[in-house]
Amino acid sequence: MLNNIKELKTKKLTWIDIDKATTENLKFLKTEFNFETNDINECLPTRQRQKIHPSNGNYIFIVL
């Protein structure tokens, strides 16, 4: 796992916290967790805004 990524796991939930996301972080999220491309793009500093997005998959994507 990359240095600025923190992960908290319970039986039913995995929370991924990234402070100051980098391109490398976003590639990691895409490959490791198969997040949708649009959700990943929302994490880019030029586009980042608060968002809660239930995906078609098995996750809820939150940007704070």
C-alpha positions, 0 to 999 in steps of 0.5 A: 500500500502507498504511504499516503493511503490508510485503510480501515477494515471491518467485516462488512466495510473497507474505508480507504482514506487518501490524503492529497491523492496522486496519479499513482494513488488513483491507479492503485485504487482502480486496479486494487478495488476496480472503482469506476473511472468517473469516480477515480477522476473525481479525486483529481485535485482539479476536479475534486468536490464533495460527493457521495455516489453509490456505484453499480458495483459493490461500493459507495464512493465518497469524496470529502 
